[in-house]
Amino acid sequence: MEEKRASEALIPLFKLDHLLNQDQGGRRITLLGTIEDRPALLTVERAAFPSDPETLKAFHESLLRVKNLGTNDIYHWYLASAGKSTEAVPADLKLNLICPCTEKHIKKYSPQGARMVTETPEIYKNEIHPYIEKQREAGRLDWVFNILEGRKEQEDIIYRDSGKSGAVEEAFLLAPDLNWDRETLSSLHLLALVDRRDLWSLRDLKKTHVVWLKHMRAKILEATVQKYPTVEKDELKLYMHYQPTFYHLHIHVVHIKLEPTGTQATGKAFGLENIISQLETISGDADAGMEDVTITYTLGENHDLWTEVLLPLKEGRES
């Protein structure tokens, strides 16, 4: 007991010299300082969130200084503080709210197993493309069109580009991803949205798009480091998801220090440079592209594509 009390008494004696390191998207920091003139390292990491209902209710009710960062359609994002807070203490929580949420949202954020899917060109053409078309027709892209058509988040847009040749079909914009707190550069996450509506996923990319993709890559890197001067081009990762969360072609731009999660894992994230290289080496004319290759990826068991299409296909049932 005495040893424990002596150990606890050390923390108030810590005198900060400087921040030594910050990782896990800013959720863990290592501080260099001294305790009674002896050098000391203090690592501070946010504890896991509670899981019992009563504590969760109390935690929610303790949220203070909720500041809205943006709103688009059913999506809202904020900074907030938990417990005692003053203006001198920065917000320590990033909140994302979806209201009203759909059954699809609930499935996405619920615990679930995952499967490896090998999608041939034939499966894509006969099964996946019709599914994607159905999703597009469901009208869940209003928030994307709000940005592209100038109705929402215009103050957040980092860069707009009219395309290499000024053609409308090559235009795109760059803006912060709603999951980023807009402050912690080590967890930087941006999203590049193309203006055109006929490209739904990386499957729609063809050899004829290579020059445009290289142009986008160069402009995205240039705009990002210009906006955030302490970030260098070779500290950025550019990738596309397959299957993506929404079916409108977009590119994720993240800092290389951003803690890798399932969304950056092999089988989910496909590097933009690798996509360009694959398009360049695919045999065929300018119309040959990603729809002509076999792609292997991971998919959650709660995903409608798995339950409605791929699982029945695996079991030899009609989807």
C-alpha positions in Angstrom: 0.0 0.0 0.0 2.8 2.4 0.9 4.5 1.6 -2.4 1.3 2.3 -4.3 0.8 5.7 -2.6 4.4 6.6 -3.3 4.0 5.8 -6.9 0.7 7.8 -7.2 2.5 10.8 -5.7 5.0 10.9 -8.5 2.4 12.1 -11.2 1.7 15.5 -9.6 5.5 16.1 -9.4 6.0 15.7 -13.1 7.2 18.9 -14.8 6.8 19.0 -18.5 9.7 19.8 -20.8 8.1 19.1 -24.2 5.9 16.7 -26.2 8.1 13.9 -27.4 5.6 11.9 -29.5 2.0 11.7 -30.5 0.4 8.6 -32.1 -2.8 6.6 -32.5 -4.4 9.6 -34.2 -3.6 11.9 -31.2 -5.1 9.5 -28.7 -1.7 8.7 -27.0 1.1 11.2 -26.2 4.5 10.7 -24.7 5.8 13.6 -22.7 9.4 14.3 -21.7 10.0 16.0 -18.4 11.5 15.7 -14.9 10.4 14.6 -11.4 12.6 16.2 -8.8 15.3 16.9 -11.3 15.4 13.4 -12.6 14.5 12.8 -16.3 11.1 11.1 -16.8 8.9 9.9 -19.6 5.1 10.1 -19.2 2.8 8.3 -21.7 -0.8 9.4 -21.5 -3.4 7.3 -23.3 -7.2 7.7 -23.3 -8.8 4.8 -21.4 -11.4 2.5 -23.0 -15.0 3.8 -23.1 -17.4 2.2 -20.6 -19.8 -0.4 -21.8 -22.5 -0.8 -19.0 -25.7 1.1 -19.7 -25.8 3.3 -16.5 -22.2 4.5 -17.0 -22.8 5.2 -20.7 -25.9 7.3 -19.8 -23.9 9.2 -17.2 -21.1 9.7 -19.7 -23.5 11.0 -22.3 -25.0 13.5 -19.9 -21.5 14.7 -18.9 -20.7 16.0 -22.4 -19.9 19.7 -22.3 -19.0 22.5 -24.8 -20.4 20.6 -27.8 -19.3 22.5 -30.9 -20.7 21.7 -34.3 -18.0 21.3 -37.0 -20.4 20.6 -39.9 -23.8 19.3 -40.9 -24.8 17.6 -44.2 -28.1 15.9 -44.8 -28.3 13.3 -41.9 -24.7 13.6 -40.9 -23.4 15.9 -38.1 -20.0 16.1 -36.5 -18.8 17.9 -33.4 -16.0 18.5 -30.9 -16.9 18.1 -27.2 -15.4 17.7 -23.7 -16.3 15.0 -21.1 -16.7 16.1 -17.5 -15.3 19.3 -16.1 -14.2 21.6 -18.8 -13.0 25.2 -19.2 -12.2 27.3 -22.2 -8.5 26.8 -21.5 -8.8 23.0 -21.9 -9.3 21.9 -25.5 -12.0 19.5 -26.5 -11.0 15.9 -26.0 -13.8 14.1 -27.9 -14.8 14.0 -31.6 -18.5 13.1 -32.1 -20.2 11.9 -35.2 -24.0 11.8 -35.3 -26.2 10.1 -37.9 -29.9 11.1 -37.5 -32.1 9.6 -38.6 -29.9 6.5 -39.1 -31.1 3.6 -41.3 -30.9 -0.1 -40.8 -27.9 -0.1 -43.1 -26.1 2.2 -40.8 -26.9 0.0 -37.8 -25.6 -3.1 -39.6 -22.4 -1.3 -40.6 -21.5 -0.2 -37.0 -22.5 -3.4 -35.3 -20.0 -6.2 -34.4 -19.7 -8.6 -37.3 -17.5 -11.3 -38.9 -15.8 -10.8 -42.2 -15.3 -12.9 -45.3 -12.8 -12.9 -48.2 -14.5 -12.5 -51.5 -13.0 -13.3 -54.9 -15.0 -11.3 -57.5 -14.4 -12.3 -61.1 -15.3 -10.1 -64.0 -18.4 -12.4 -64.6 -19.6 -12.1 -61.0 -19.1 -8.3 -61.2 -21.1 -8.0 -64.4 -23.9 -10.4 -63.5 -24.3 -9.9 -59.7 -22.4 -6.9 -58.3 -23.0 -4.2 -60.9 -26.8 -4.7 -60.7 -26.6 -4.5 -56.9 -24.6 -1.2 -57.1 -27.1 0.2 -59.6 -29.9 -0.6 -57.1 -28.0 1.2 -54.3 -27.5 4.2 -56.5 -31.2 4.4 -57.3 -32.1 4.3 -53.5 -31.1 8.0 -53.3 -28.5 7.7 -50.5 -26.0 10.1 -52.1 -27.7 13.4 -51.3 -24.9 14.4 -48.9 -22.4 13.9 -51.8 -24.4 15.9 -54.2 -24.9 18.7 -51.6 -21.1 19.2 -51.6 -20.6 18.9 -55.3 -23.5 21.2 -56.2 -22.5 23.9 -53.6 -25.3 23.5 -51.0 -23.2 22.2 -48.1 -19.7 22.3 -46.6 -18.4 24.9 -49.1 -16.4 26.7 -46.4 -14.5 23.4 -45.8 -13.4 22.8 -49.4 -9.6 22.8 -49.6 -9.2 22.6 -53.3 -11.3 22.5 -56.5 -9.9 21.4 -59.8 -11.6 21.7 -63.3 -9.5 18.8 -64.7 -6.3 18.5 -66.7 -8.0 19.8 -69.8 -10.7 21.9 -68.2 -13.3 19.2 -69.1 -16.3 18.9 -66.8 -15.8 15.1 -66.6 -12.4 15.6 -65.0 -13.4 18.0 -62.3 -13.0 17.1 -58.6 -12.8 18.7 -55.2 -10.9 18.0 -51.9 -12.4 18.4 -48.4 -11.9 17.0 -44.9 -13.4 13.6 -44.2 -16.2 13.8 -41.5 -14.2 11.4 -39.3 -11.3 13.9 -38.9 -11.2 16.4 -36.0 -9.7 19.1 -38.4 -6.8 19.7 -36.0 -4.6 16.6 -35.4 -2.4 16.4 -38.5 -1.1 12.9 -37.6 -4.6 11.7 -38.1 -5.3 13.8 -41.2 -8.1 12.4 -43.4 -9.3 14.1 -46.5 -11.7 13.0 -49.2 -11.5 13.8 -53.0 -14.8 13.6 -54.7 -15.1 13.5 -58.5 -17.8 15.7 -60.1 -19.0 13.1 -62.7 -21.8 10.7 -61.8 -20.9 7.8 -64.1 -18.0 6.5 -62.1 -19.3 4.6 -59.1 -16.2 2.6 -57.9 -12.7 1.6 -58.9 -14.4 -1.0 -61.1 -15.4 1.8 -63.5 -11.9 2.9 -64.1 -10.4 2.2 -67.6 -7.0 2.6 -69.2 -8.3 5.9 -70.8 -8.5 7.3 -67.2 -4.8 6.9 -66.4 -3.7 10.4 -67.4 -6.6 11.9 -65.4 -5.8 9.8 -62.3 -2.2 10.9 -62.4 -3.3 14.5 -62.7 -5.6 14.1 -59.7 -2.9 12.4 -57.6 -0.5 15.3 -58.3 -3.0 18.0 -57.6 -4.3 16.3 -54.4 -0.7 16.0 -53.0 0.1 19.6 -54.0 -3.1 21.0 -52.5 -2.7 19.1 -49.2 0.9 20.1 -48.5 0.0 23.7 -49.4 -2.9 23.7 -47.0 -0.9 21.9 -44.2 2.8 23.0 -44.7 4.2 20.8 -42.0 3.0 17.7 -43.9 5.2 16.4 -46.8 4.0 14.6 -49.9 5.6 11.3 -49.0 3.8 11.3 -45.6 0.4 10.9 -47.4 -1.4 7.7 -48.5 -4.0 7.8 -51.3 -6.4 4.9 -51.7 -9.9 3.8 -52.7 -12.1 1.3 -51.0 -13.7 -1.7 -52.5 -16.4 -2.3 -51.7 -16.8 1.5 -50.8 -19.2 2.9 -48.2 -21.0 4.9 -50.9 -21.0 4.3 -54.7 -19.6 7.6 -56.1 -16.0 7.5 -57.0 -13.8 9.1 -54.3 -10.2 8.9 -53.1 -9.2 8.8 -49.4 -6.1 10.9 -48.4 -4.6 10.1 -45.0 -1.5 10.8 -43.1 0.9 7.8 -42.9 0.8 8.1 -39.1 -2.9 7.6 -38.9 -3.5 4.4 -36.9 -4.2 1.6 -39.4 -7.7 0.2 -39.0 -9.8 -2.3 -41.0 -10.6 0.5 -43.5 -6.9 0.7 -44.4 -6.3 -3.1 -44.4 -5.4 -5.3 -47.3 -8.6 -6.4 -48.9 -10.3 -3.1 -48.2 -8.0 -0.3 -49.3 -6.5 -0.3 -52.8 -3.6 2.2 -53.2 -4.2 4.8 -56.0 -0.7 4.3 -57.3 -1.3 0.5 -57.6 -4.6 1.0 -59.4 -2.9 3.3 -61.9 -0.1 0.8 -62.4 -2.6 -2.0 -62.9 -4.5 0.0 -65.5 -1.3 0.7 -67.4 -0.4 -2.9 -67.6 -3.8 -4.4 -68.4 -3.9 -5.7 -71.9 -6.4 -4.4 -74.4 -7.5 -1.1 -75.9 -8.3 2.2 -74.1 -11.7 0.8 -72.9 -10.1 -2.1 -71.0 -10.1 -1.6 -67.3 -10.8 -2.7 -63.7 -14.0 -4.4 -64.7 -11.9 -7.0 -66.6 -9.8 -8.2 -63.7 -10.5 -10.5 -60.7 -10.5 -8.6 -57.4 -10.2 -10.2 -53.9 -11.5 -8.2 -50.9 -13.0 -8.4 -47.4 -16.7 -7.9 -46.7 -18.6 -7.8 -43.4 -21.2 -10.5 -42.8 -23.8 -7.8 -42.0 -23.3 -6.1 -45.4 -26.3 -6.4 -47.7 -24.1 -7.4 -50.6 -23.0 -10.5 -48.6 -26.5 -11.5 -47.3 -28.4 -10.7 -50.4 -26.0 -11.6 -53.2 -22.7 -13.3 -52.3 -23.9 -15.7 -49.6 -26.7 -17.0 -51.8 -24.2 -17.3 -54.7 -21.8 -19.2 -52.4 -24.6 -21.6 -51.3 -25.9 -22.1 -54.9 -29.1 -20.2 -54.2 -30.8 -17.5 -56.2 -30.0 -14.0 -54.9 
